[in-house]
Amino acid sequence: MWLARVIALTACFIAVRCINPKITDQNYALTFDYLQKYGYLSKDVDAVPAQRRNDVLRKAFEDFQNYYDLPSDGTPNKTLQLMSKPQCGFRDILKHGTKASLSKWPKTHLTWNFYVANEAELSTARAAFDLWSQHSALTFERSETNPDIIISWRRLRHYNTNIKVNGPICSNSFDGPDRFSLHYMLTHEIGHPLGLLHNRRKTSVMFAFTPDKQYPVKLDQNDIADIQRL
């Protein structure tokens, strides 16, 4: 059974964290929680003997650096600065220790609805869907009856259709729609229910961290290749 994929915009981007640019006792817990939240540490890491936990954290920290092509020269400043930026709450690694991916749709015409949205927000959502349809075989239509993709400002969770496999995703808080470009955020978040994960390309709309420049919103060549592969 295929369930609707929910985009809860109040739960998609988390605000800037207060992570000190140097690993200290004060931000050790924040760094640990961050790496666990985004899939670099397993949920059962607490079962690791205390004497090995630092090694496990160091490996997870290096995995994050490798994922985003950050320098691993022993100076963690750039890494911790990136962790402090506003970021999508979707996990970089869906299931620790695996190459799990999102399920794809078995059809190319998808319906959507944006609950409790005004005309300006609906127009912005159409523009975001149009970006994806312009570069793929997918077509989109707004429908208030059993839509495939549900967008809402309510505090929900981000679900993939196959919940038993992928589980609930994106349960973080978000500061509000005026903090980021709605067009950019919608384009990024729509990519997830379409089946796209995060990537490390800063020019990509699927880059996990909010870019300083959000206008104009466009897909890069890799985004286009990724959506066309689905």
C-alpha positions in Angstrom: 0.0 0.0 0.0 1.4 3.4 -1.0 0.9 6.1 1.6 1.1 9.8 1.0 4.5 11.3 1.5 4.3 14.2 4.0 6.4 17.3 3.9 6.0 19.1 7.2 7.7 22.4 6.7 7.7 23.3 10.4 9.9 20.2 10.8 12.2 20.5 7.8 15.0 22.9 8.7 16.7 23.3 12.0 18.1 26.6 13.3 21.7 27.5 13.8 23.2 25.5 16.6 25.6 26.9 19.2 28.5 24.6 18.4 31.8 26.0 19.4 34.4 25.9 16.6 36.6 23.7 18.8 35.6 20.3 20.3 35.3 21.0 24.0 33.5 19.3 26.9 30.7 21.9 26.4 30.0 20.9 22.8 31.0 17.3 22.9 27.3 16.3 23.6 26.0 18.6 20.8 28.5 17.1 18.3 27.6 13.6 19.4 23.8 14.2 19.1 24.3 15.9 15.7 26.3 12.9 14.3 23.7 10.5 15.6 20.8 12.6 14.3 22.1 12.6 10.7 23.1 8.9 10.6 26.8 9.0 11.2 26.4 7.3 14.6 24.1 4.3 15.2 21.3 4.6 17.7 22.8 1.9 19.8 26.2 3.7 20.2 25.5 4.0 24.0 26.1 0.2 24.2 29.7 0.8 23.0 32.2 0.5 26.0 33.2 3.9 27.4 36.9 3.3 26.5 36.0 2.9 22.8 33.4 5.7 22.5 35.9 8.4 21.6 37.2 6.3 18.8 33.7 5.7 17.5 32.9 9.5 17.7 36.2 10.3 15.9 35.3 7.8 13.1 31.8 9.4 12.8 33.3 12.9 12.7 35.7 11.8 9.9 32.8 10.2 8.0 31.0 13.6 8.1 34.1 15.4 6.9 34.5 12.9 4.0 30.9 13.2 3.1 31.2 17.0 2.7 34.8 17.0 1.4 36.0 18.9 4.5 39.7 19.0 5.6 40.6 16.3 8.1 43.9 17.8 9.2 43.1 17.7 12.9 41.6 21.2 13.0 37.9 20.8 13.3 36.9 24.5 12.9 35.5 24.3 9.4 33.6 21.1 10.2 32.0 22.5 13.3 31.2 25.7 11.5 29.3 23.8 8.9 27.5 21.8 11.5 26.3 25.1 13.0 24.6 26.3 9.8 20.8 25.9 9.2 20.2 22.5 7.7 17.5 20.3 6.5 16.4 17.8 9.1 16.5 14.8 6.7 19.3 12.4 7.5 22.4 12.3 5.3 22.6 8.5 6.0 19.2 6.8 6.2 20.5 3.8 8.1 23.9 3.7 9.7 26.3 1.2 8.2 24.2 0.7 5.0 23.6 2.3 1.6 19.8 2.4 2.1 18.0 4.6 -0.3 14.4 6.0 -0.7 11.8 4.1 -2.6 10.8 5.5 -5.9 7.2 6.1 -7.1 5.6 3.5 -9.4 4.0 6.2 -11.5 5.0 9.5 -13.1 1.9 11.6 -12.5 1.7 12.7 -8.9 -0.8 14.8 -7.0 -0.1 17.2 -4.2 -1.7 19.6 -1.8 -0.5 22.3 0.5 -2.7 22.4 3.6 -3.5 25.8 5.2 -1.7 27.7 2.4 -2.6 31.0 1.0 -2.6 31.8 -2.7 1.0 33.1 -2.7 2.3 29.9 -1.0 0.3 27.7 -3.4 1.8 29.6 -6.3 5.3 29.2 -4.9 4.6 25.4 -4.4 3.6 25.2 -8.1 6.8 26.9 -9.1 8.8 24.4 -7.1 7.1 21.4 -8.6 7.5 22.9 -12.0 11.3 23.0 -11.6 11.3 19.2 -11.1 8.8 18.5 -13.9 10.7 20.6 -16.4 13.7 18.3 -16.2 12.1 14.9 -15.8 9.2 12.7 -16.9 7.2 13.6 -13.8 4.1 15.6 -13.9 2.3 17.2 -10.9 -1.2 18.3 -10.2 -2.8 19.8 -7.1 -5.5 17.7 -5.7 -7.4 18.1 -2.4 -8.5 14.4 -2.5 -6.0 11.8 -1.4 -2.9 13.6 -2.7 0.4 11.7 -3.1 2.5 14.5 -1.6 1.2 16.5 1.4 2.8 19.8 2.4 1.9 21.4 5.7 3.1 24.0 8.1 1.9 21.9 10.9 4.4 20.1 13.2 4.4 16.6 11.7 7.1 14.2 10.5 8.6 13.7 7.2 7.5 10.2 6.0 8.5 8.1 3.1 5.8 5.9 1.5 7.4 2.7 2.8 7.5 3.5 6.5 8.4 0.0 7.6 11.6 0.2 5.6 12.6 3.9 5.7 10.9 4.9 9.0 9.8 8.4 10.0 12.2 11.1 8.9 12.7 14.9 9.4 11.3 15.5 12.9 13.3 18.7 13.7 12.0 22.2 14.6 12.1 25.1 12.2 12.2 28.8 12.9 9.5 29.7 10.4 8.8 30.5 6.8 10.2 34.0 6.8 13.6 32.8 7.8 14.4 31.1 4.5 13.3 31.4 0.9 10.0 29.4 0.7 10.7 28.6 -3.0 14.1 27.2 -2.2 12.9 25.3 0.8 10.0 23.7 -1.1 12.1 22.8 -4.1 14.6 21.0 -1.8 12.0 19.3 0.4 10.0 18.1 -2.6 13.1 16.4 -3.8 13.0 14.0 -0.8 9.5 12.5 -1.4 10.4 12.2 -5.1 13.2 9.9 -3.9 16.3 12.1 -3.7 18.8 12.1 -0.8 21.2 14.8 0.2 24.4 15.3 -1.7 27.6 17.1 -1.1 27.5 19.5 -4.0 27.1 23.1 -2.8 25.5 24.1 -6.2 22.8 21.4 -5.8 19.4 22.3 -4.6 19.6 19.0 -2.6 22.7 20.2 -0.6 21.7 19.7 3.0 22.7 23.2 4.2 20.9 26.4 3.4 23.0 28.4 0.9 23.7 32.1 1.5 22.3 32.9 -1.9 18.9 31.3 -2.6 17.9 33.3 -5.7 17.3 32.3 -8.4 16.3 28.8 -7.4 17.4 26.3 -10.0 18.5 22.7 -10.4 22.1 22.0 -11.3 23.2 19.4 -13.8 23.6 16.8 -11.1 20.1 17.4 -9.7 18.8 17.0 -13.3 20.7 13.7 -13.7 19.5 12.4 -10.4 15.8 13.1 -11.0 16.0 11.6 -14.5 17.4 8.4 -13.0 14.4 7.8 -10.9 
